[in-house]
Amino acid sequence: MKLPWLEQDDFTSVEAFKEHCRIHPPETFNFAFDVVDKIAAEDPGRIAMQWCNDEGEEHTFTMADVRDWSNRAANAFWRLGIRRGDKVMLLLKRRYEYWFALMGLCKIGAVAIPATNLLKAHDITYRVQAGSIKMLVVVNEDSIREAVEEAATQVEIPLRALVRHNGAEGWLDFNALMAAEPATLDEARCVRGTTAKDMMLLYFTSGTSGMPKMVAHSMLYPLGHIITAKFWQCCKPGGLHLTVAETGWGKAAWGKIYGQWMCGSALMIYDMERFHPQNLLRVIEKYKVTTFCAPPTVYRFLIQEDLTQYDWSSVVHCTTAGEALNPEVFLQFQRATGHRIYEAFGQTETAPLTLNPPWIPPRPGSMGIASPEYDLVVMDADDHPCEAGAEGQLCIRTDRHRPAGLFMEYYRAPELTERQWRDGVYHTGDVVWRDEDGYFWFVGRADDVIKSSGYRIGPFEVESALMEHPAVTECAITGVPDPVRGQVVKATIVLSRGYEPSEALIKELQNHVKRVTAPYKYPRVIEFVKELPKTISGKIRHVAIREKDASRAEGAN
């Protein structure tokens, strides 16, 4: 499928990429009609999705299948009273029905709210109230079904349906509802002429502190992921792309639908019950995945396996995002597979802001260069641009150009929107620095940067230094109060198998950091733990560690 929204789609140099890679959104756009149904009409047999799970179930869906089943889903939603602008939350893990429901909602102009099955009852209650959610579509698993049922005792949930219903009482059967509907859609139900003013997706960000924010994306959002799939993930016609993400996270929009289908790749969907590196490797091998994307955490587990025992010959390109990639993980994976890992960086609010396109060698630890869609600037505390090499907050200028992949607003939070997005500049809240060649380097969230004896210490650099030591599986760097230095660096560490906590190991790790990075950055305090506190999206909650340390200090006083 030709991409009429892309100014130029063939580049051989980074200079040409920066100058000529531009997305030109049309006045009206609806991904379900203008991409899915268009492909289905022109090439109905094109593979859209290869799906499997741990139970041995397998399905292959063509673009015509997705068109027909999304029509059935749209009809089912319509019959239940869902209309343009109504909000429907999808808690479907990696079930294939997610794609039918998502496209069905798009066709009738309703708003999809992807959410993780890890939510508890209070999480669901908050979301239903904050977002005025009209319907929930849920995978039939005990934990999430029971959480929804408990939430329904606290807040009104007008409609709720199960995938894989199995006779559950008090629930609609979503598969049966779809099956009962025709595979064609009455034109009176179609909402085709959607624009940048029409909301398509609403994400609740997991956040590392405070209540989740509601991030609203318009119908133009998928166009922002042309660059994601084509120039970062290197998806090509006839390819098979696997992104390791559950559908409840914004990362699924980056790697499990929009850009991949526009670029001609099919989706490899592995509906895993739990993450086991060996099982994932077998899926890559069996289905001959061509492009692969996973968060650094997954790569950290993969490099602990004997990768020579698996056939990687089909894989041509590997990428990562979701959190900063430690250089040691990059180097170990390259040694084991021959593949470099091409990193990108962005937020739930954006498509990738920085990326490593295939024409430049990725620098281990770097977020890459600015995406040509975004006018990025590093700003100091007074909102003045920083020189190369100086740390500051990563910001997006939007006064001259508004990227298709950038969010509309924080829904129902005008004060928050104004605080983060002021004077035509969106402030991401992430501290970075840019080198002379235009590569960006992550320092940490603005709230996580440590100030010790006049030095500013970014947690990521210390974390990366510790990750080079074989004793460390995971770690988090935070600041703890100190009467002399203001703060000192603390490392909270999960040890690798075969290592036990000891004073000797603490000294060894401290000396290791002193050798790898500037000595003043070494962790003066080290605590060993069984696991690190994380958000439901798997990101380390540095704030929880700081709060626990503060509580201990109060108790000691």
C-alpha positions as CSV (number, residue, x, y, z in Angstrom):
1,M,0.0,0.0,0.0
2,K,1.4,3.4,-1.0
3,L,1.6,5.9,1.8
4,P,0.1,9.1,0.4
5,W,0.7,10.9,3.7
6,L,4.5,10.5,3.6
7,E,6.4,13.1,1.6
8,Q,9.3,10.7,0.7
9,D,9.7,7.1,1.8
10,D,13.1,6.1,0.5
11,F,16.3,7.3,2.1
12,T,19.9,6.3,2.1
13,S,21.3,8.9,4.4
14,V,20.4,10.4,7.7
15,E,20.7,13.9,6.2
16,A,18.0,13.2,3.6
17,F,15.9,11.5,6.3
18,K,16.0,14.7,8.5
19,E,15.3,17.0,5.6
20,H,12.6,15.2,3.6
21,C,10.8,12.8,6.0
22,R,7.6,14.6,6.6
23,I,4.1,13.4,7.3
24,H,1.2,15.4,5.8
25,P,-2.0,14.4,7.5
26,P,-5.2,14.8,5.5
27,E,-8.1,16.9,6.8
28,T,-10.1,13.7,7.5
29,F,-8.7,10.3,8.4
30,N,-10.1,7.1,9.9
31,F,-7.5,4.3,10.2
32,A,-10.2,1.5,10.1
33,F,-11.7,2.7,6.8
34,D,-8.7,4.4,5.2
35,V,-6.1,1.7,5.9
36,V,-7.7,-1.6,7.0
37,D,-10.7,-1.6,4.6
38,K,-8.7,-0.1,1.8
39,I,-6.1,-2.9,2.0
40,A,-8.8,-5.5,2.4
41,A,-10.4,-4.3,-0.9
42,E,-7.1,-4.2,-2.8
43,D,-5.4,-7.3,-1.3
44,P,-7.9,-9.3,0.7
45,G,-5.6,-12.3,1.2
46,R,-2.8,-10.3,2.7
47,I,-1.9,-11.7,6.1
48,A,-2.7,-9.3,8.9
49,M,-2.0,-11.3,12.0
50,Q,-0.4,-14.6,13.0
51,W,-1.7,-15.5,16.5
52,C,-0.8,-18.2,18.9
53,N,-0.9,-18.8,22.7
54,D,0.6,-21.2,25.3
55,E,-2.3,-23.6,24.9
56,G,-1.3,-24.5,21.4
57,E,-4.1,-22.5,19.8
58,E,-3.2,-20.9,16.4
59,H,-5.0,-18.5,14.0
60,T,-4.1,-16.7,10.9
61,F,-6.1,-13.7,9.9
62,T,-6.1,-11.9,6.6
63,M,-6.9,-8.2,6.1
64,A,-10.3,-9.2,4.8
65,D,-10.9,-11.1,8.1
66,V,-10.0,-8.1,10.1
67,R,-12.4,-5.9,8.0
68,D,-15.2,-8.4,8.4
69,W,-14.8,-9.1,12.1
70,S,-14.3,-5.4,12.9
71,N,-17.6,-4.8,11.0
72,R,-19.3,-7.4,13.2
73,A,-17.8,-5.8,16.3
74,A,-19.0,-2.3,15.2
75,N,-22.5,-3.7,14.7
76,A,-22.4,-5.4,18.1
77,F,-21.3,-2.2,19.8
78,W,-23.9,-0.2,17.9
79,R,-26.7,-2.6,18.9
80,L,-25.7,-2.2,22.5
81,G,-26.1,1.6,22.2
82,I,-22.4,2.6,21.8
83,R,-22.2,5.8,19.7
84,R,-19.7,8.4,18.5
85,G,-17.6,9.6,21.4
86,D,-18.7,6.9,23.9
87,K,-15.8,5.3,25.8
88,V,-15.2,1.6,25.9
89,M,-12.4,0.0,27.9
90,L,-10.7,-3.0,26.5
91,L,-8.9,-5.4,29.0
92,L,-8.0,-8.1,26.5
93,K,-4.3,-8.9,27.0
94,R,-3.2,-10.2,23.6
95,R,-6.4,-11.9,22.6
96,Y,-7.1,-11.5,18.8
97,E,-10.6,-10.0,19.6
98,Y,-8.8,-6.9,20.7
99,W,-8.0,-5.9,17.1
100,F,-11.6,-6.5,16.0
101,A,-13.0,-4.5,18.9
102,L,-10.4,-1.6,18.4
103,M,-11.2,-1.3,14.7
104,G,-15.0,-1.7,15.3
105,L,-15.0,1.2,17.7
106,C,-12.9,3.3,15.3
107,K,-15.5,2.7,12.6
108,I,-18.4,4.1,14.6
109,G,-16.4,6.9,16.1
110,A,-16.3,5.6,19.6
111,V,-13.2,5.9,21.9
112,A,-11.2,2.9,22.9
113,I,-9.4,2.8,26.3
114,P,-6.8,0.0,26.2
115,A,-6.0,-1.2,29.7
116,T,-4.0,-4.0,31.3
117,N,-5.5,-7.1,33.0
118,L,-3.2,-6.3,36.0
119,L,-5.7,-3.6,37.2
120,K,-7.3,-4.1,40.6
121,A,-10.8,-3.2,41.6
122,H,-9.9,0.3,42.8
123,D,-8.0,1.0,39.5
124,I,-11.0,0.1,37.5
125,T,-13.4,2.1,39.7
126,Y,-11.1,5.2,39.3
127,R,-11.0,4.8,35.5
128,V,-14.7,4.2,35.0
129,Q,-15.5,7.4,37.0
130,A,-12.7,9.6,35.6
131,G,-13.4,8.6,32.0
132,S,-17.2,8.2,32.1
133,I,-16.7,4.7,30.6
134,K,-19.8,3.2,29.2
135,M,-18.7,-0.4,28.5
136,L,-15.9,-2.9,29.5
137,V,-14.8,-5.8,27.2
138,V,-12.7,-8.2,29.3
139,V,-10.8,-11.4,28.8
140,N,-12.3,-14.2,30.9
141,E,-9.6,-14.8,33.5
142,D,-10.4,-15.0,37.2
143,S,-8.3,-12.1,38.5
144,I,-9.5,-9.4,36.1
145,R,-13.1,-10.7,35.9
146,E,-13.3,-10.7,39.7
147,A,-11.7,-7.2,39.9
148,V,-14.4,-5.8,37.5
149,E,-17.2,-7.5,39.5
150,E,-15.9,-6.0,42.7
151,A,-15.6,-2.6,41.0
152,A,-19.2,-2.9,39.8
153,T,-20.2,-2.8,43.5
154,Q,-18.6,0.6,43.8
155,V,-19.4,2.3,40.5
156,E,-22.0,1.9,37.8
157,I,-20.7,0.0,34.8
158,P,-23.5,0.2,32.2
159,L,-22.3,-2.7,30.0
160,R,-19.7,-5.4,30.5
161,A,-18.8,-8.3,28.1
162,L,-16.4,-11.2,28.2
163,V,-14.2,-12.7,25.6
164,R,-14.2,-16.6,26.0
165,H,-17.4,-16.2,28.0
166,N,-17.8,-19.9,29.1
167,G,-21.2,-19.3,30.7
168,A,-20.2,-16.6,33.2
169,E,-23.3,-15.1,34.9
170,G,-24.0,-11.4,34.7
171,W,-21.8,-10.9,31.6
172,L,-22.5,-10.4,27.9
173,D,-20.8,-12.9,25.6
174,F,-18.7,-10.7,23.2
175,N,-17.8,-13.5,20.8
176,A,-21.5,-14.5,20.5
177,L,-22.5,-10.9,20.0
178,M,-20.0,-10.5,17.1
179,A,-20.9,-13.8,15.6
180,A,-24.6,-12.8,15.5
181,E,-23.9,-9.7,13.4
182,P,-23.4,-9.4,9.7
183,A,-19.9,-8.8,8.3
184,T,-21.1,-5.7,6.5
185,L,-21.6,-2.3,8.1
186,D,-24.6,-0.1,7.5
187,E,-23.4,3.2,6.1
188,A,-25.6,5.1,8.5
189,R,-23.4,3.7,11.4
190,C,-20.1,4.6,9.8
191,V,-18.2,7.7,11.1
192,R,-15.7,8.2,8.2
193,G,-14.9,11.9,8.2
194,T,-13.1,12.0,11.5
195,T,-10.4,14.7,12.1
196,A,-7.8,15.9,14.6
197,K,-10.6,17.1,16.8
198,D,-12.1,13.5,17.2
199,M,-10.7,11.4,20.0
200,M,-9.8,7.8,19.1
201,L,-7.8,6.5,22.0
202,L,-7.6,7.4,25.7
203,Y,-4.7,6.0,27.8
204,F,-4.4,6.1,31.5
205,T,-0.6,6.5,32.1
206,S,0.7,4.3,34.8
207,G,2.9,7.1,36.3
208,T,5.6,6.7,38.9
209,S,3.6,8.9,41.4
210,G,0.1,10.3,41.8
211,M,-3.0,9.1,40.1
212,P,-2.9,8.1,36.4
213,K,-3.3,10.9,33.8
214,M,-5.7,10.5,30.9
215,V,-3.9,10.9,27.6
216,A,-6.2,11.6,24.7
217,H,-5.1,10.8,21.1
218,S,-7.0,11.9,18.0
219,M,-7.9,10.0,14.9
220,L,-4.7,11.3,13.3
221,Y,-2.5,9.5,15.8
222,P,-1.8,6.4,13.7
223,L,-0.1,8.5,11.0
224,G,2.6,9.4,13.5
225,H,3.6,5.7,13.6
226,I,4.5,5.5,9.9
227,I,8.0,6.7,11.0
228,T,7.9,4.2,13.9
229,A,7.4,1.2,11.8
230,K,9.2,2.1,8.6
231,F,12.3,3.9,9.7
232,W,12.9,2.5,13.2
233,Q,11.5,-1.0,13.3
234,C,12.2,-1.4,9.5
235,C,8.9,-3.2,8.8
236,K,8.6,-4.2,5.2
237,P,5.9,-5.7,2.9
238,G,5.7,-9.4,3.6
239,G,7.5,-9.1,6.9
240,L,6.3,-10.5,10.3
241,H,6.7,-8.1,13.2
242,L,6.7,-9.1,16.9
243,T,6.5,-6.4,19.6
244,V,6.5,-7.8,23.1
245,A,3.8,-5.7,24.7
246,E,0.4,-6.3,26.2
247,T,-2.4,-4.4,24.4
248,G,-3.1,-2.4,27.5
249,W,0.1,-0.3,27.1
250,G,0.8,2.6,24.7
251,K,3.7,0.5,23.3
252,A,1.1,-1.8,21.7
253,A,0.1,1.2,19.5
254,W,3.7,1.6,18.5
255,G,4.3,-2.0,17.5
256,K,1.1,-4.1,17.2
257,I,-1.2,-2.4,14.7
258,Y,-0.9,1.0,13.0
259,G,2.5,1.5,11.5
260,Q,3.1,-2.2,10.8
261,W,0.0,-2.6,8.7
262,M,0.6,0.6,6.8
263,C,4.1,-0.6,6.0
264,G,3.0,-4.0,4.8
265,S,4.1,-6.2,7.7
266,A,1.9,-8.7,9.4
267,L,1.7,-8.9,13.2
268,M,3.0,-11.8,15.2
269,I,0.9,-12.0,18.3
270,Y,2.1,-14.3,21.0
271,D,-0.6,-14.4,23.7
272,M,1.8,-15.6,26.5
273,E,0.4,-16.6,29.9
274,R,3.7,-15.6,31.6
275,F,6.9,-14.5,30.2
276,H,9.4,-17.3,29.7
277,P,12.4,-16.4,27.5
278,Q,12.6,-19.9,26.0
279,N,9.0,-19.9,24.9
280,L,9.4,-16.5,23.3
281,L,12.5,-17.6,21.5
282,R,10.7,-20.7,20.2
283,V,7.9,-18.5,18.8
284,I,10.5,-16.3,16.9
285,E,12.1,-19.4,15.5
286,K,8.9,-21.3,14.6
287,Y,7.0,-18.4,12.8
288,K,10.2,-16.9,11.3
289,V,9.7,-13.4,12.8
290,T,11.6,-10.8,10.7
291,T,11.5,-7.7,12.9
292,F,11.5,-7.8,16.7
293,C,10.9,-5.2,19.4
294,A,11.0,-5.6,23.2
295,P,11.7,-3.5,26.3
296,P,15.2,-3.7,27.8
297,T,13.9,-5.9,30.6
298,V,13.2,-8.7,28.0
299,Y,16.6,-8.4,26.4
300,R,18.1,-8.7,29.9
301,F,16.5,-12.1,30.3
302,L,17.3,-13.1,26.7
303,I,21.0,-12.6,27.1
304,Q,20.9,-15.0,30.1
305,E,19.9,-17.8,27.7
306,D,22.1,-19.7,25.2
307,L,20.9,-17.9,22.1
308,T,23.1,-20.1,19.9
309,Q,20.5,-22.9,20.4
310,Y,17.8,-20.9,18.6
311,D,17.5,-20.1,14.9
312,W,17.6,-16.3,14.4
313,S,18.2,-16.4,10.7
314,S,14.8,-14.9,9.8
315,V,15.3,-11.9,12.1
316,V,16.7,-8.8,10.2
317,H,16.2,-6.0,12.7
318,C,15.9,-5.6,16.5
319,T,14.6,-2.6,18.4
320,T,13.8,-1.5,22.0
321,A,11.9,1.2,23.8
322,G,9.9,1.6,27.1
323,E,12.9,2.4,29.3
324,A,16.6,3.3,28.7
325,L,18.7,0.4,27.4
326,N,21.9,-0.2,29.4
327,P,25.0,-0.4,27.2
328,E,26.1,-3.7,28.6
329,V,22.8,-5.4,27.5
330,F,23.3,-3.9,24.0
331,L,26.9,-5.3,23.8
332,Q,26.0,-8.8,25.2
333,F,23.1,-9.2,22.8
334,Q,25.2,-8.1,19.8
335,R,27.9,-10.6,20.8
336,A,25.4,-13.4,21.1
337,T,23.3,-12.8,18.0
338,G,25.2,-10.4,15.7
339,H,22.3,-7.9,15.9
340,R,22.5,-4.4,17.2
341,I,19.6,-3.1,19.2
342,Y,18.2,0.1,17.7
343,E,16.7,2.2,20.5
344,A,13.9,4.8,20.4
345,F,12.4,7.0,23.1
346,G,8.9,8.4,23.6
347,Q,6.0,8.6,25.9
348,T,2.4,7.6,26.0
349,E,1.7,11.1,24.9
350,T,3.8,10.7,21.7
351,A,5.1,8.5,19.0
352,P,8.9,8.1,19.1
353,L,10.6,11.4,19.8
354,T,14.1,10.0,19.2
355,L,15.1,6.9,17.3
356,N,18.0,5.2,15.7
357,P,17.2,4.8,12.0
358,P,19.1,2.1,10.0
359,W,21.5,4.6,8.3
360,I,23.3,5.5,11.5
361,P,25.3,3.2,13.9
362,P,23.5,3.1,17.2
363,R,25.6,4.3,20.1
364,P,25.2,2.0,23.1
365,G,23.2,3.9,25.8
366,S,21.9,6.6,23.4
367,M,18.3,7.3,22.7
368,G,19.2,8.2,19.1
369,I,18.6,11.3,17.1
370,A,15.4,13.4,16.9
371,S,12.6,12.1,14.8
372,P,12.0,14.4,11.8
373,E,8.4,14.8,12.9
374,Y,9.4,16.5,16.2
375,D,11.1,19.9,16.8
376,L,13.0,18.9,19.9
377,V,14.9,21.2,22.2
378,V,16.7,20.6,25.6
379,M,15.8,23.4,28.0
380,D,17.1,24.5,31.3
381,A,15.1,25.4,34.5
382,D,14.4,28.8,33.1
383,D,13.2,27.4,29.7
384,H,16.3,28.5,27.8
385,P,17.8,26.2,25.2
386,C,20.8,24.3,26.5
387,E,24.1,23.9,24.6
388,A,25.3,20.5,23.4
389,G,26.5,18.5,26.4
390,A,24.4,20.4,29.0
391,E,21.6,18.5,30.8
392,G,18.1,19.8,30.7
393,Q,14.5,18.8,30.1
394,L,13.5,17.4,26.8
395,C,10.8,19.6,25.2
396,I,8.8,19.7,22.0
397,R,8.2,23.0,20.1
398,T,4.7,22.9,18.7
399,D,4.2,26.5,17.7
400,R,5.2,26.0,14.1
401,H,4.3,22.3,13.5
402,R,2.1,19.9,15.5
403,P,3.1,16.3,14.9
404,A,0.5,13.7,14.0
405,G,1.7,11.4,16.8
406,L,1.4,14.0,19.6
407,F,-1.5,13.8,22.0
408,M,-4.5,16.2,22.0
409,E,-4.5,17.0,25.8
410,Y,-4.7,15.5,29.2
411,Y,-8.4,14.7,29.2
412,R,-10.4,16.7,31.8
413,A,-7.3,18.2,33.2
414,P,-6.8,21.6,31.6
415,E,-4.5,22.8,34.4
416,L,-2.2,19.9,34.0
417,T,-2.2,20.3,30.2
418,E,-1.3,24.0,30.6
419,R,1.5,23.2,33.1
420,Q,3.1,20.7,30.8
421,W,2.3,22.4,27.5
422,R,2.8,26.1,27.7
423,D,3.8,28.9,25.3
424,G,3.8,26.4,22.4
425,V,6.3,24.0,24.1
426,Y,5.4,20.6,25.6
427,H,7.7,19.7,28.5
428,T,8.2,15.9,28.7
429,G,9.5,15.8,32.3
430,D,12.6,13.8,31.2
431,V,16.1,15.0,31.7
432,V,18.5,14.4,28.8
433,W,21.6,15.9,27.1
434,R,22.5,16.1,23.4
435,D,25.9,15.5,22.0
436,E,27.6,17.4,19.2
437,D,26.4,14.9,16.6
438,G,22.8,15.2,17.6
439,Y,22.5,12.0,19.6
440,F,20.3,12.3,22.8
441,W,21.3,10.6,26.1
442,F,18.9,9.8,28.9
443,V,19.6,11.1,32.4
444,G,16.4,10.4,34.3
445,R,13.0,11.7,35.1
446,A,13.3,15.3,36.4
447,D,12.2,14.2,39.9
448,D,14.8,11.4,40.0
449,V,18.0,13.4,39.4
450,I,20.2,13.4,42.5
451,K,22.0,16.5,43.8
452,S,25.0,15.6,45.9
453,S,27.7,18.0,47.0
454,G,26.9,20.4,44.2
455,Y,26.9,17.6,41.6
456,R,23.9,16.6,39.5
457,I,23.9,12.8,39.2
458,G,21.6,11.0,36.7
459,P,20.4,7.6,38.0
460,F,20.6,5.9,34.6
461,E,24.4,6.3,34.2
462,V,25.0,4.7,37.7
463,E,22.4,2.0,37.0
464,S,24.2,1.2,33.7
465,A,27.5,1.0,35.4
466,L,26.2,-1.5,38.0
467,M,24.5,-3.6,35.2
468,E,27.9,-4.3,33.8
469,H,28.7,-6.3,37.0
470,P,27.6,-10.0,36.8
471,A,26.2,-9.9,40.3
472,V,23.5,-7.4,39.3
473,T,20.2,-8.5,37.6
474,E,18.3,-5.3,38.2
475,C,18.9,-2.1,40.2
476,A,17.5,1.3,41.0
477,I,19.4,4.4,41.8
478,T,17.9,7.0,44.2
479,G,19.1,9.8,46.4
480,V,18.9,9.6,50.2
481,P,19.3,12.7,52.5
482,D,22.7,13.4,53.9
483,P,23.5,16.1,56.4
484,V,26.9,17.0,54.7
485,R,26.3,16.3,51.0
486,G,22.6,17.1,50.9
487,Q,22.0,13.7,49.2
488,V,24.1,10.6,48.6
489,V,23.6,8.0,45.9
490,K,21.8,4.8,47.0
491,A,21.6,1.6,44.9
492,T,18.8,-0.9,45.5
493,I,19.9,-4.1,43.9
494,V,18.4,-7.5,42.9
495,L,21.2,-10.0,42.8
496,S,21.9,-12.5,40.1
497,R,21.6,-16.2,40.8
498,G,24.6,-17.5,42.8
499,Y,25.3,-14.2,44.6
500,E,24.6,-13.5,48.2
501,P,24.6,-10.1,50.1
502,S,27.8,-9.3,51.9
503,E,30.0,-6.4,53.0
504,A,32.6,-7.6,50.6
505,L,30.2,-7.5,47.7
506,I,29.1,-4.0,48.6
507,K,32.7,-2.9,48.5
508,E,33.2,-4.7,45.2
509,L,30.2,-3.0,43.6
510,Q,31.2,0.4,44.8
511,N,34.7,0.0,43.4
512,H,33.3,-1.2,40.2
513,V,31.2,1.9,39.7
514,K,34.2,4.1,40.6
515,R,36.2,2.4,37.8
516,V,33.4,2.6,35.2
517,T,32.2,6.2,35.8
518,A,33.1,9.3,37.6
519,P,34.1,8.3,41.2
520,Y,31.8,10.9,42.9
521,K,28.8,9.0,41.4
522,Y,29.4,5.7,43.2
523,P,26.6,4.5,45.6
524,R,27.6,5.2,49.1
525,V,24.5,3.2,50.3
526,I,23.6,-0.2,48.9
527,E,20.6,-2.3,49.8
528,F,19.9,-5.8,48.4
529,V,16.3,-6.7,47.8
530,K,14.4,-9.7,46.3
531,E,12.5,-7.4,43.9
532,L,12.1,-3.7,43.0
533,P,8.8,-1.8,43.3
534,K,7.3,-1.3,39.9
535,T,4.3,0.3,38.2
536,I,1.8,-2.1,36.6
537,S,3.6,-1.3,33.3
538,G,6.8,-2.7,34.7
539,K,8.7,0.6,35.3
540,I,10.7,0.9,38.4
541,R,9.1,3.2,41.0
542,H,12.0,5.2,42.2
543,V,9.5,7.3,44.2
544,A,8.4,4.3,46.2
545,I,12.0,3.6,47.2
546,R,12.5,7.3,48.2
547,E,9.3,7.2,50.3
548,K,10.3,4.0,52.0
549,D,13.7,5.5,52.9
550,A,12.1,8.7,54.2
551,S,9.7,6.7,56.4
552,R,12.6,4.7,57.8
553,A,14.5,8.0,58.6
554,E,11.4,9.4,60.4
555,G,11.1,6.2,62.4
556,A,14.8,6.4,63.4
557,N,14.3,9.9,64.7
